[in-house]
Amino acid sequence: MAVKGKMLRVHKAKWVGVYQRLREDGDPVYFITFKNAAGRKVWEKVGAKSEGYSPEVAADVRGERVRAARHGGEVKTAKERRRDQLVHDRPLQDIAAAYFASKGAGLKGGKTDRNRWEKHLAPLLASRRVSTLTELDVQKVRAAVASLAPATGWNVLELLRRLCHWGAQHSMAPTLPFTIRMPKRDNERVEYLTVDEARRLDEALASWPSQDAARLLRTAMLTGMRRGELFKLEDRDLDFQHGLILIRSPKGGKSTRVPMSTPVAQLLQQQIIWRNECHPGSSFVFPGREGGQRVECTAARRIKAAAGLPMTFRIFHGLRHHFAVTLANSGRVNLDMIGELLTHKSHAMTRRYAAFLPETTKAAADLAAELLQAKATPATDNLLTFKRGG
């Protein structure tokens, strides 16, 4: 008869190596014992009767352990497997926390990614482990973001894919056993300012009390540089002699140089004079607090409001588009050159501005008509001459 708290063999002949111990409430808990590949005796808790376990189930588990040990396989007890799971199969919330912490303040789009995680992924998957994720879970995420813009849904799914991949790379999770299929992104918006909006923005920048913020936005508008590229800009990146700006590690990956126009050179020189007075010793052209690298520009939102720009206008991103659209509208700069100035890594990214080449595309159409008519006309004339001569 089983005694509370005492380990007793269940049935010596029927279930070899299976033991039980009674809890205070009388519920039997089954254990197994066996020798691992190294010949060491191992004890493992299988589970309680109230949890659906029985001597037969415990014996089956023991049989699997014995077979694995006999053929040289690594035998881990349930406790060891749980320990491994805690280390190598962490919940997504742990992976996300480690991922964002590892990137620090320098993570491109870090604040936006954190918002995507907290708003769209954490409510559904925070406590889930990568090993338990299924395609149905991905479908739930798709459904949750279905009402959002296609690009937003794409970014949420891409963040989930990135977290799973990063967790596997850092031994925090196993490799995801299936591929997350990404939706198409077809809502690329081109934001630009009307003539009146550009005028109002110029007036707001001219009268703004903090001219360092005004110079930052003017530089963005006159160069098409990304916000992060401007925040990282240092004295060593400016070549006033040759009129060049070095963009280190841009979004495309490879460092590149863009031309520095005369108005931009004047803005940057004024900014460096201000910087040396307010943040002596700082190497950043547009420094943040205490002269360190800037991570935000809260004045940009206030300037946008003061200029009466639309709420949907993303000021840094929008000024970059405005730069490209202005060049395209001029009809004097082709798409390849616009792509070079924007440091695009593929021509497809620049194609969105083709719609703003009305004069250029019309001129091309007129030229095509002229050439085709010129080619067709001589043949017609020759045919008429031949008929008259006959």
Backbone hydrogen bonds in HBPLUS format (Angstrom, degrees):
<---DONOR---> <-ACCEPTOR-->    atom                        ^
c    i                          cat <-CA-CA->   ^        H-A-AA   ^      H-
h    n   atom  resd res      DA  || num        DHA   H-A  angle D-A-AA Bond
n    s   type  num  typ     dist DA aas  dist angle  dist       angle   num
A0006-LYS N   A0003-VAL O   3.09 MM   3  5.54 162.3  2.12 130.4 135.0     1
A0005-GLY N   A0022-LEU O   3.08 MM  17  5.56 157.1  2.13 136.9 142.8     2
A0008-LEU N   A0020-GLN O   2.94 MM  12  5.49 166.0  1.96 155.5 159.8     3
A0020-GLN N   A0008-LEU O   2.79 MM  12  5.49 153.8  1.85 154.4 163.0     4
A0010-VAL N   A0018-VAL O   2.97 MM   8  5.91 177.2  1.97 145.9 145.9     5
A0015-TRP N   A0011-HIS O   2.99 MM   4  5.39 154.0  2.06 136.9 145.4     6
A0018-VAL N   A0015-TRP O   3.34 MM   3  5.71 150.6  2.43 133.8 128.9     7
A0033-THR N   A0017-GLY O   3.02 MM  16  5.25 139.6  2.19 141.4 150.5     8
A0019-TYR N   A0031-PHE O   2.79 MM  12  4.99 170.6  1.80 143.6 146.9     9
A0031-PHE N   A0019-TYR O   2.77 MM  12  4.99 162.4  1.80 134.6 138.7    10
A0021-ARG N   A0029-VAL O   2.90 MM   8  5.28 144.0  2.03 140.2 151.9    11
A0029-VAL N   A0021-ARG O   2.84 MM   8  5.28 154.6  1.90 142.0 150.3    12
A0023-ARG N   A0027-ASP O   3.03 MM   4  5.30 157.1  2.08 131.0 138.0    13
A0026-GLY N   A0023-ARG O   2.97 MM   3  5.08 160.8  2.00 108.1 112.6    14
A0049-LYS N   A0028-PRO O   2.90 MM  21  5.76 154.5  1.96 172.0 176.7    15
A0030-TYR N   A0047-GLY O   2.87 MM  17  5.54 169.7  1.88 149.5 146.7    16
A0046-VAL N   A0030-TYR O   2.89 MM  16  5.60 164.4  1.91 150.1 153.2    17
A0047-GLY N   A0030-TYR O   3.43 MM  17  5.54 158.8  2.48 137.1 141.8    18
A0032-ILE N   A0044-GLU O   2.89 MM  12  5.40 157.8  1.93 152.2 159.7    19
A0044-GLU N   A0032-ILE O   2.94 MM  12  5.40 154.5  2.00 157.2 159.8    20
A0034-PHE N   A0042-VAL O   3.05 MM   8  5.46 150.4  2.14 145.5 154.9    21
A0042-VAL N   A0034-PHE O   2.66 MM   8  5.46 168.3  1.68 170.5 173.8    22
A0036-ASN N   A0040-ARG O   2.92 MM   4  5.54 161.0  1.96 149.8 149.2    23
A0039-GLY N   A0036-ASN O   2.91 MM   3  5.29 163.1  1.94 117.6 122.0    24
A0051-GLU N   A0048-ALA O   3.04 MM   3  5.23 147.4  2.15 101.2 111.3    25
A0053-TYR N   A0048-ALA O   3.22 MM   5  5.66 156.3  2.28 146.7 141.6    26
A0052-GLY N   A0049-LYS O   2.97 MM   3  5.24 161.2  2.00 112.1 115.7    27
A0058-ALA N   A0054-SER O   2.99 MM   4  6.28 166.4  2.01 158.1 161.9    28
A0059-ALA N   A0055-PRO O   2.86 MM   4  6.04 153.1  1.93 147.1 154.4    29
A0060-ASP N   A0056-GLU O   3.01 MM   4  6.31 150.1  2.10 145.8 153.6    30
A0061-VAL N   A0057-VAL O   2.99 MM   4  6.32 157.2  2.05 153.0 158.9    31
A0062-ARG N   A0058-ALA O   2.94 MM   4  6.22 158.5  1.98 147.5 153.7    32
A0063-GLY N   A0059-ALA O   2.91 MM   4  6.14 150.9  1.99 143.3 151.5    33
A0064-GLU N   A0060-ASP O   3.10 MM   4  6.45 153.5  2.18 148.2 153.7    34
A0065-ARG N   A0061-VAL O   3.09 MM   4  6.44 157.4  2.14 150.0 156.0    35
A0066-VAL N   A0062-ARG O   2.88 MM   4  6.13 162.1  1.91 156.0 160.7    36
A0067-ARG N   A0063-GLY O   2.98 MM   4  6.15 164.0  2.00 150.2 154.3    37
A0068-ALA N   A0064-GLU O   3.05 MM   4  6.21 159.7  2.09 146.3 151.8    38
A0069-ALA N   A0065-ARG O   2.97 MM   4  6.19 159.9  2.01 149.4 154.9    39
A0070-ARG N   A0066-VAL O   2.87 MM   4  6.02 155.3  1.93 150.6 157.6    40
A0071-HIS N   A0067-ARG O   3.16 MM   4  6.34 146.8  2.28 144.0 151.0    41
A0073-GLY N   A0068-ALA O   2.71 MM   5  4.81 139.1  1.88 167.1 156.7    42
A0072-GLY N   A0069-ALA O   3.24 MM   3  5.19 160.6  2.28 107.0 107.6    43
A0081-ARG N   A0077-THR O   2.87 MM   4  6.17 155.8  1.93 152.8 160.2    44
A0082-ARG N   A0078-ALA O   2.88 MM   4  6.09 152.2  1.96 144.9 152.2    45
A0083-ARG N   A0079-LYS O   2.94 MM   4  6.19 149.6  2.03 141.9 150.6    46
A0084-ASP N   A0080-GLU O   2.87 MM   4  6.15 157.0  1.92 147.1 153.2    47
A0085-GLN N   A0081-ARG O   2.88 MM   4  6.09 150.7  1.97 142.4 150.9    48
A0086-LEU N   A0082-ARG O   2.99 MM   4  6.26 149.8  2.08 143.6 150.8    49
A0087-VAL N   A0083-ARG O   3.27 MM   4  6.57 138.3  2.45 139.9 150.2    50
A0087-VAL N   A0084-ASP O   3.10 MM   3  5.17 129.4  2.37  95.5 108.9    51
A0088-HIS N   A0084-ASP O   2.62 MM   4  5.66 174.9  1.63 166.1 167.7    52
A0089-ASP N   A0085-GLN O   2.93 MM   4  4.65 135.9  2.12 128.7 128.8    53
A0090-ARG N   A0172-MET O   2.77 MM  82  5.65 163.1  1.80 163.5 166.0    54
A0094-ASP N   A0091-PRO O   3.00 MM   3  5.47 131.4  2.24 110.1 121.9    55
A0095-ILE N   A0091-PRO O   3.22 MM   4  6.62 157.0  2.27 149.4 156.2    56
A0092-LEU N   A0128-ARG O   2.80 MM  36  5.90 153.4  1.87 160.8 162.4    57
A0096-ALA N   A0092-LEU O   2.80 MM   4  5.98 164.1  1.82 153.9 158.1    58
A0093-GLN N   A0126-ALA O   2.91 MM  33  4.68 143.4  2.05 153.6 142.0    59
A0097-ALA N   A0093-GLN O   3.06 MM   4  6.15 157.3  2.12 137.0 143.1    60
A0098-ALA N   A0094-ASP O   2.99 MM   4  6.18 163.1  2.01 148.5 153.0    61
A0099-TYR N   A0095-ILE O   2.81 MM   4  5.96 154.3  1.88 149.3 157.4    62
A0100-PHE N   A0096-ALA O   2.97 MM   4  6.15 173.6  1.97 156.3 156.8    63
A0101-ALA N   A0097-ALA O   3.02 MM   4  6.08 154.8  2.08 143.1 150.8    64
A0102-SER N   A0098-ALA O   2.92 MM   4  6.01 149.3  2.02 142.8 150.6    65
A0103-LYS N   A0099-TYR O   3.20 MM   4  6.46 142.3  2.35 144.6 154.0    66
A0104-GLY N   A0100-PHE O   3.11 MM   4  6.27 143.7  2.25 142.7 151.8    67
A0107-LEU N   A0104-GLY O   3.45 MM   3  6.03 170.0  2.47 116.0 116.8    68
A0110-GLY N   A0107-LEU O   3.03 MM   3  4.77 151.9  2.11 124.4 117.1    69
A0113-ASP N   A0109-GLY O   2.87 MM   4  6.12 158.5  1.92 157.3 164.1    70
A0114-ARG N   A0110-GLY O   2.92 MM   4  6.15 157.7  1.97 150.0 155.8    71
A0115-ASN N   A0111-LYS O   3.04 MM   4  6.29 154.1  2.11 143.4 150.4    72
A0116-ARG N   A0112-THR O   2.92 MM   4  6.23 154.1  1.99 148.1 155.4    73
A0117-TRP N   A0113-ASP O   2.90 MM   4  6.17 157.3  1.95 149.6 155.7    74
A0118-GLU N   A0114-ARG O   2.91 MM   4  6.11 174.6  1.91 156.0 157.0    75
A0119-LYS N   A0115-ASN O   2.87 MM   4  5.82 156.8  1.93 148.5 155.0    76
A0120-HIS N   A0116-ARG O   2.92 MM   4  5.52 158.4  1.97 138.6 145.6    77
A0121-LEU N   A0117-TRP O   3.13 MM   4  4.84 133.6  2.35 114.9 128.0    78
A0122-ALA N   A0117-TRP O   2.66 MM   5  5.63 172.6  1.67 166.0 163.2    79
A0124-LEU N   A0121-LEU O   3.05 MM   3  5.51 137.5  2.23 111.8 123.4    80
A0125-LEU N   A0121-LEU O   2.79 MM   4  5.81 164.2  1.82 165.5 170.7    81
A0126-ALA N   A0122-ALA O   3.09 MM   4  4.36 152.7  2.16 128.9 125.8    82
A0128-ARG N   A0125-LEU O   3.04 MM   3  5.17 150.1  2.14 108.4 117.8    83
A0132-THR N   A0129-ARG O   2.96 MM   3  5.43 150.2  2.05 111.4 120.5    84
A0133-LEU N   A0130-VAL O   3.13 MM   3  5.25 156.9  2.19 105.5 112.6    85
A0137-ASP N   A0134-THR O   3.03 MM   3  5.36 129.6  2.29 103.3 115.3    86
A0139-GLN N   A0135-GLU O   2.97 MM   4  6.27 150.1  2.06 142.8 151.2    87
A0140-LYS N   A0136-LEU O   2.99 MM   4  6.32 143.0  2.13 142.2 151.8    88
A0141-VAL N   A0137-ASP O   3.11 MM   4  6.51 149.0  2.21 143.5 151.3    89
A0142-ARG N   A0138-VAL O   2.90 MM   4  6.25 158.1  1.95 150.1 156.4    90
A0143-ALA N   A0139-GLN O   2.90 MM   4  6.14 157.7  1.95 146.8 152.4    91
A0144-ALA N   A0140-LYS O   2.96 MM   4  6.16 148.3  2.06 140.7 149.5    92
A0145-VAL N   A0141-VAL O   3.12 MM   4  6.40 140.1  2.29 148.2 157.5    93
A0146-ALA N   A0143-ALA O   3.35 MM   3  5.01 162.4  2.38  96.7 101.6    94
A0148-LEU N   A0145-VAL O   3.04 MM   3  5.36 157.7  2.09 111.3 118.5    95
A0152-THR N   A0149-ALA O   2.92 MM   3  5.26 123.8  2.25 107.8 122.5    96
A0153-GLY N   A0149-ALA O   3.09 MM   4  6.50 160.5  2.13 159.2 164.8    97
A0154-TRP N   A0150-PRO O   2.94 MM   4  6.17 155.7  2.00 148.7 155.9    98
A0155-ASN N   A0151-ALA O   2.95 MM   4  6.15 157.4  2.00 144.5 150.0    99
A0156-VAL N   A0152-THR O   2.99 MM   4  6.27 152.5  2.06 151.5 158.6   100
A0157-LEU N   A0153-GLY O   3.13 MM   4  6.35 167.8  2.14 151.9 154.3   101
A0158-GLU N   A0154-TRP O   2.86 MM   4  6.03 153.2  1.93 148.9 157.6   102
A0159-LEU N   A0155-ASN O   2.94 MM   4  6.07 146.3  2.06 139.6 147.8   103
A0160-LEU N   A0156-VAL O   3.10 MM   4  6.44 155.0  2.16 146.3 152.6   104
A0161-ARG N   A0157-LEU O   2.96 MM   4  6.23 163.7  1.99 150.2 154.4   105
A0162-ARG N   A0158-GLU O   2.84 MM   4  6.00 152.8  1.92 143.2 151.2   106
A0163-LEU N   A0159-LEU O   2.89 MM   4  6.09 158.8  1.93 152.0 156.7   107
A0164-CYS N   A0160-LEU O   3.08 MM   4  6.31 163.2  2.10 152.7 156.7   108
A0165-HIS N   A0161-ARG O   3.02 MM   4  6.20 160.9  2.05 147.1 152.6   109
A0166-TRP N   A0162-ARG O   2.83 MM   4  5.98 160.3  1.86 150.0 155.9   110
A0167-GLY N   A0163-LEU O   2.86 MM   4  6.00 157.8  1.91 147.3 153.4   111
A0168-ALA N   A0164-CYS O   3.07 MM   4  6.32 154.6  2.14 145.1 151.3   112
A0169-GLN N   A0165-HIS O   2.97 MM   4  6.22 156.2  2.03 148.1 154.9   113
A0170-HIS N   A0166-TRP O   3.07 MM   4  6.26 141.7  2.22 145.1 154.4   114
A0172-MET N   A0167-GLY O   2.75 MM   5  4.77 156.7  1.80 158.5 154.1   115
A0171-SER N   A0168-ALA O   3.28 MM   3  5.12 162.7  2.31 107.9 106.7   116
A0198-ALA N   A0194-THR O   2.88 MM   4  6.07 161.8  1.91 155.2 159.9   117
A0199-ARG N   A0195-VAL O   3.06 MM   4  6.25 151.1  2.14 140.1 147.9   118
A0200-ARG N   A0196-ASP O   2.97 MM   4  6.27 158.5  2.02 148.3 153.7   119
A0201-LEU N   A0197-GLU O   2.91 MM   4  6.12 156.6  1.97 149.7 156.3   120
A0202-ASP N   A0198-ALA O   2.98 MM   4  6.16 156.7  2.03 144.7 150.9   121
A0203-GLU N   A0199-ARG O   3.03 MM   4  6.32 155.0  2.09 148.3 154.6   122
A0204-ALA N   A0200-ARG O   2.95 MM   4  6.18 157.0  2.00 146.8 153.2   123
A0205-LEU N   A0201-LEU O   2.92 MM   4  6.13 157.7  1.97 152.9 158.5   124
A0206-ALA N   A0202-ASP O   3.00 MM   4  6.13 152.8  2.07 143.3 150.8   125
A0207-SER N   A0203-GLU O   3.20 MM   4  6.38 147.2  2.31 144.9 151.7   126
A0208-TRP N   A0205-LEU O   3.41 MM   3  5.15 157.0  2.47  95.6 102.1   127
A0213-ALA N   A0210-SER O   3.19 MM   3  5.79 130.4  2.45 112.1 121.6   128
A0214-ALA N   A0210-SER O   3.36 MM   4  6.73 155.6  2.42 141.2 148.3   129
A0215-ARG N   A0211-GLN O   2.80 MM   4  5.93 157.1  1.85 144.5 149.9   130
A0216-LEU N   A0212-ASP O   3.03 MM   4  6.21 144.9  2.16 136.6 146.2   131
A0217-LEU N   A0213-ALA O   3.11 MM   4  6.43 159.5  2.16 150.1 153.3   132
A0218-ARG N   A0214-ALA O   2.94 MM   4  6.16 156.7  1.99 148.9 156.3   133
A0219-THR N   A0215-ARG O   2.92 MM   4  6.00 155.2  1.98 143.4 149.8   134
A0220-ALA N   A0216-LEU O   3.04 MM   4  6.32 149.9  2.13 141.2 149.7   135
A0221-MET N   A0217-LEU O   2.96 MM   4  6.22 154.5  2.03 146.8 153.0   136
A0222-LEU N   A0218-ARG O   2.93 MM   4  6.13 148.9  2.03 147.4 155.7   137
A0223-THR N   A0219-THR O   3.00 MM   4  5.93 126.1  2.30 142.6 152.9   138
A0224-GLY N   A0220-ALA O   2.92 MM   4  5.37 148.8  2.02 137.8 144.8   139
A0230-LEU N   A0226-ARG O   3.08 MM   4  6.41 151.6  2.17 151.1 158.3   140
A0231-PHE N   A0227-ARG O   2.96 MM   4  6.27 156.0  2.02 152.2 159.6   141
A0232-LYS N   A0228-GLY O   3.07 MM   4  6.22 145.7  2.19 140.8 148.6   142
A0233-LEU N   A0230-LEU O   3.24 MM   3  5.12 150.6  2.33  98.2 106.9   143
A0285-VAL N   A0233-LEU O   2.90 MM  52  5.78 165.5  1.93 140.5 145.4   144
A0237-ASP N   A0234-GLU O   2.95 MM   3  5.45 155.9  2.01 114.2 122.0   145
A0235-ASP N   A0283-SER O   3.01 MM  48  5.80 145.0  2.13 155.1 165.9   146
A0238-LEU N   A0235-ASP O   3.09 MM   3  5.61 170.0  2.10 120.0 123.2   147
A0246-LEU N   A0237-ASP O   2.84 MM   9  4.76 168.0  1.85 144.9 148.9   148
A0239-ASP N   A0244-LEU O   2.94 MM   5  5.10 164.5  1.97 168.6 163.5   149
A0243-GLY N   A0239-ASP O   2.81 MM   4  5.66 118.4  2.19 138.6 156.1   150
A0244-LEU N   A0239-ASP O   3.01 MM   5  5.10 158.5  2.05 137.8 143.7   151
A0260-MET N   A0243-GLY O   2.75 MM  17  4.70 157.1  1.80 126.8 123.3   152
A0245-ILE N   A0258-VAL O   2.81 MM  13  5.30 154.8  1.88 158.3 166.6   153
A0258-VAL N   A0245-ILE O   2.88 MM  13  5.30 154.9  1.94 146.8 153.6   154
A0247-ILE N   A0256-THR O   2.68 MM   9  5.38 176.5  1.69 175.3 176.4   155
A0256-THR N   A0247-ILE O   3.07 MM   9  5.38 154.6  2.13 142.8 148.1   156
A0253-GLY N   A0250-PRO O   2.86 MM   3  5.27 150.6  1.94 110.9 120.5   157
A0265-ALA N   A0261-SER O   2.89 MM   4  6.15 157.2  1.94 153.5 160.3   158
A0266-GLN N   A0262-THR O   3.03 MM   4  6.29 156.7  2.08 152.6 158.2   159
A0267-LEU N   A0263-PRO O   3.02 MM   4  6.29 157.1  2.07 144.9 151.1   160
A0268-LEU N   A0264-VAL O   2.92 MM   4  6.15 165.7  1.94 156.9 160.1   161
A0269-GLN N   A0265-ALA O   2.98 MM   4  6.13 156.1  2.03 146.5 153.1   162
A0270-GLN N   A0266-GLN O   3.00 MM   4  6.19 159.6  2.05 148.4 153.8   163
A0271-GLN N   A0267-LEU O   2.90 MM   4  6.13 154.3  1.96 147.1 155.0   164
A0272-ILE N   A0268-LEU O   2.92 MM   4  6.13 152.0  1.99 146.8 153.5   165
A0273-ILE N   A0269-GLN O   3.12 MM   4  6.36 155.4  2.18 145.6 151.6   166
A0274-TRP N   A0270-GLN O   3.07 MM   4  6.39 161.6  2.11 149.0 153.7   167
A0275-ARG N   A0271-GLN O   2.78 MM   4  5.99 160.2  1.82 149.2 155.6   168
A0276-ASN N   A0272-ILE O   2.90 MM   4  6.03 159.7  1.94 149.0 153.2   169
A0277-GLU N   A0273-ILE O   3.28 MM   4  6.52 140.3  2.45 139.2 148.8   170
A0277-GLU N   A0274-TRP O   3.14 MM   3  5.26 129.2  2.41  98.2 111.5   171
A0278-CYS N   A0274-TRP O   2.96 MM   4  6.20 161.5  1.99 157.4 162.5   172
A0279-HIS N   A0275-ARG O   2.63 MM   4  5.24 156.7  1.68 147.3 154.8   173
A0282-SER N   A0279-HIS O   3.14 MM   3  5.82 163.6  2.17 141.4 143.4   174
A0288-GLY N   A0292-GLY O   2.70 MM   4  5.24 177.0  1.70 154.9 155.6   175
A0291-GLY N   A0288-GLY O   3.28 MM   3  5.44 148.3  2.39 129.7 123.1   176
A0292-GLY N   A0289-ARG O   3.04 MM   3  5.83 170.7  2.05 129.7 130.3   177
A0300-ALA N   A0297-CYS O   3.13 MM   3  5.73 152.1  2.21 113.2 120.3   178
A0303-ILE N   A0299-ALA O   2.83 MM   4  6.08 155.4  1.89 157.0 164.5   179
A0304-LYS N   A0300-ALA O   2.95 MM   4  6.11 155.8  2.00 143.8 150.5   180
A0305-ALA N   A0301-ARG O   3.02 MM   4  6.29 153.8  2.09 142.0 148.7   181
A0306-ALA N   A0302-ARG O   2.87 MM   4  6.10 156.2  1.93 145.2 152.1   182
A0307-ALA N   A0303-ILE O   2.94 MM   4  6.14 144.3  2.07 146.7 155.7   183
A0309-LEU N   A0304-LYS O   3.09 MM   5  5.50 169.8  2.10 161.4 159.7   184
A0308-GLY N   A0305-ALA O   3.02 MM   3  5.01 151.6  2.10  99.9 108.9   185
A0313-PHE N   A0310-PRO O   3.09 MM   3  5.38 159.2  2.13 109.0 115.6   186
A0318-GLY N   A0314-ARG O   2.43 MM   4  5.20 156.8  1.48 168.6 177.8   187
A0319-LEU N   A0315-ILE O   2.87 MM   4  5.85 152.7  1.94 140.3 146.6   188
A0320-ARG N   A0316-PHE O   3.15 MM   4  6.37 147.2  2.26 141.2 149.6   189
A0321-HIS N   A0317-HIS O   3.09 MM   4  6.45 155.9  2.15 146.0 152.0   190
A0322-HIS N   A0318-GLY O   2.77 MM   4  6.01 155.7  1.83 147.2 155.1   191
A0323-PHE N   A0319-LEU O   2.97 MM   4  6.11 150.7  2.06 140.2 146.6   192
A0324-ALA N   A0320-ARG O   3.25 MM   4  6.60 157.9  2.30 144.5 149.2   193
A0325-VAL N   A0321-HIS O   2.78 MM   4  6.03 167.1  1.80 162.5 166.4   194
A0326-THR N   A0322-HIS O   2.93 MM   4  5.95 159.6  1.97 145.9 151.4   195
A0327-LEU N   A0323-PHE O   3.25 MM   4  6.49 156.8  2.30 141.6 147.2   196
A0328-ALA N   A0324-ALA O   2.90 MM   4  6.17 161.3  1.93 151.2 156.9   197
A0329-ASN N   A0325-VAL O   2.80 MM   4  5.95 162.7  1.83 154.2 158.5   198
A0330-SER N   A0326-THR O   3.20 MM   4  6.33 133.2  2.43 136.0 146.9   199
A0330-SER N   A0327-LEU O   3.20 MM   3  5.27 134.3  2.43  95.4 107.7   200
A0331-GLY N   A0328-ALA O   3.15 MM   3  5.70 150.8  2.24 112.2 119.5   201
A0338-ILE N   A0334-ASN O   3.11 MM   4  6.45 157.9  2.16 149.8 156.6   202
A0339-GLY N   A0335-LEU O   2.86 MM   4  6.08 158.7  1.90 151.9 157.2   203
A0340-GLU N   A0336-ASP O   3.03 MM   4  6.34 147.3  2.14 142.0 150.8   204
A0341-LEU N   A0337-MET O   2.97 MM   4  6.27 160.9  2.01 153.1 157.3   205
A0342-LEU N   A0338-ILE O   2.96 MM   4  6.18 146.6  2.08 147.1 156.4   206
A0344-HIS N   A0339-GLY O   2.98 MM   5  5.19 163.2  2.00 152.3 154.6   207
A0343-THR N   A0340-GLU O   3.15 MM   3  4.97 154.8  2.22  98.7 106.3   208
A0349-MET N   A0346-SER O   3.24 MM   3  5.76 143.9  2.37 108.7 116.6   209
A0350-THR N   A0347-HIS O   2.96 MM   3  5.33 138.5  2.13 107.2 118.9   210
A0351-ARG N   A0347-HIS O   3.19 MM   4  6.47 130.4  2.45 146.0 159.8   211
A0353-TYR N   A0350-THR O   3.04 MM   3  6.00 166.6  2.05 129.8 132.8   212
A0354-ALA N   A0351-ARG O   2.98 MM   3  5.38 167.3  2.00 117.4 121.1   213
A0356-PHE N   A0353-TYR O   3.00 MM   3  5.50 157.8  2.05 112.1 119.2   214
A0357-LEU N   A0354-ALA O   3.18 MM   3  5.56 140.9  2.34 122.7 119.6   215
A0361-THR N   A0357-LEU O   2.85 MM   4  5.95 170.4  1.86 164.2 166.8   216
A0362-LYS N   A0358-PRO O   2.93 MM   4  5.97 153.3  2.00 142.2 150.3   217
A0363-ALA N   A0359-GLU O   2.90 MM   4  6.03 156.7  1.95 144.5 151.1   218
A0364-ALA N   A0360-THR O   2.99 MM   4  6.24 151.3  2.07 144.2 152.1   219
A0365-ALA N   A0361-THR O   2.95 MM   4  6.21 152.9  2.03 143.3 150.5   220
A0366-ASP N   A0362-LYS O   2.85 MM   4  6.14 158.6  1.90 153.5 159.2   221
A0367-LEU N   A0363-ALA O   2.92 MM   4  6.09 155.9  1.98 144.8 151.5   222
A0368-ALA N   A0364-ALA O   2.93 MM   4  6.15 155.1  1.99 145.5 152.2   223
A0369-ALA N   A0365-ALA O   3.04 MM   4  6.29 159.8  2.08 148.4 153.1   224
A0370-GLU N   A0366-ASP O   2.94 MM   4  6.17 157.2  1.99 147.2 153.8   225
A0371-LEU N   A0367-LEU O   2.92 MM   4  6.14 164.0  1.95 154.7 158.1   226
A0372-LEU N   A0368-ALA O   2.97 MM   4  6.11 164.3  1.99 150.8 155.4   227
A0373-GLN N   A0369-ALA O   2.93 MM   4  6.03 157.8  1.98 146.8 153.0   228
A0374-ALA N   A0370-GLU O   2.93 MM   4  6.03 154.9  1.99 144.5 152.0   229
A0375-LYS N   A0371-LEU O   2.98 MM   4  6.18 146.5  2.09 143.3 151.9   230
A0376-ALA N   A0372-LEU O   3.05 MM   4  6.24 144.8  2.18 138.9 148.2   231
A0377-THR N   A0373-GLN O   2.89 MM   4  5.95 156.8  1.94 154.2 159.0   232
A0380-THR N   A0376-ALA O   3.37 MM   4  6.66 153.5  2.44 149.4 156.7   233
A0380-THR N   A0377-THR O   3.09 MM   3  5.22 119.0  2.48 101.0 115.7   234
A0381-ASP N   A0377-THR O   2.99 MM   4  6.28 161.6  2.03 158.6 163.8   235
A0382-ASN N   A0378-PRO O   2.92 MM   4  6.10 161.3  1.96 153.3 157.7   236
A0383-LEU N   A0379-ALA O   3.13 MM   4  6.28 152.0  2.21 139.9 147.0   237
A0384-LEU N   A0380-THR O   3.07 MM   4  6.39 155.8  2.13 150.1 156.0   238
A0385-THR N   A0381-ASP O   2.97 MM   4  6.20 158.0  2.02 149.9 156.2   239
A0386-PHE N   A0382-ASN O   2.93 MM   4  6.10 155.1  1.99 146.4 153.0   240
A0387-LYS N   A0383-LEU O   3.13 MM   4  6.37 152.7  2.20 143.3 149.8   241
A0388-ARG N   A0384-LEU O   2.99 MM   4  6.27 157.1  2.05 149.2 155.3   242
A0389-GLY N   A0385-THR O   2.92 MM   4  6.12 160.3  1.96 149.1 154.9   243
A0390-GLY N   A0386-PHE O   3.03 MM   4  6.20 139.9  2.19 139.4 149.9   244
